[in-house]
């Protein structure tokens, strides 16, 4: 049974999940000064910090400037900046000479680990949140505090909170009817699964998807398995270049969040349509050029291993002991063909995790719009009935209300600052609730 009593310590903030978003929040809280600094603990099911480890390809670069790190847009003088990380690692001058705003993805992950280690005392790794419940009710039936039930692997324990901040990340999305397994992978697990192919000599891979991850997977498999065919399947005529031009990038500016939040619904839809090509199903132009170069070179040499099956969709996939039977359909003619492959990789994106799945009965207190989406205030706090006075904040899953940068790195530092400001302001007017529980 979980440990729960009136003596359970009350935290101002319990963070659910500890990726870059809640890491930025933990740092922002750490850098608060004065005796009124909110108390916080962060609960992470992984045994150590990790962020998309399955796609940390050696040559992949970030698609966001290092200046949009965990802190710089909030406080350029912070000791948690990417520049401070470089200085400590002895690479600051070399990075400057590199003349780039986009570090290697493995380097940026190392930066995140470096920062996470400095706030390690506020994180509980190996702690999986399994439920949230009221920690009692007030005389008017209101809920001021909640108990967060956590599976530690050695039993269940409880953390009590005045505010919850959900940063539970994204769930891998697979095509309808497709089930992941030994032969069918999601791109997010690429490196983990490749490590299990030691000694194997695959003859054919099929990669489904049209975005950056799909192109990176295609390039990596083609390069690593020099005797294997790689078939890239996507519905477009070709990969679409990402729009990273200076003016278009303003959609990720902090001020753009205000613009989007205050805009009418039809304008929100227009903005997402106009600027979806800054982030969704788009590929870095240099990578597109490299894949085309390889394809053309093979055409000249007469040995084709890289096959671009464009204007094509995945129709079915059936795994068996020796591989996976993949059925693809040409969109223009409806013609179907079967590809017998060793591995199918689905680079088909992610879906946000609905935090109300953990809230249980408290989820009924959360307000939704006409489309069934959570209503969210500008400070990222979920709109709730008056009976739920515990703050529920979202880092991610707010694209419909806050725009395209909802779960992206670009606004992480500013978003964390806004959540801290909101929590501090609410804390200043809240009557201590522990005595009423």
PyMOL commands that set and color helices and strands:
alter all, ss='L'
color gray80, all
select helices_A, chain A and resi 20-30+53-55+66-68+82-89+92-98+105-118+120-122+187-197+212-224+248-252+254-262+265-278+285-301+356-365+399-402+409-429+434-436
alter helices_A, ss='H'
color red, helices_A
select strands_A, chain A and resi 10-11+13-16+40-44+123-125+128-134+146-151+156-161+163-166+170-172+184-186+204-208+229-233+306-309+312-320+323-330+336-341+343-346+350-352+391-394
alter strands_A, ss='S'
color yellow, strands_A
deselect
rebuild
show_as cartoon
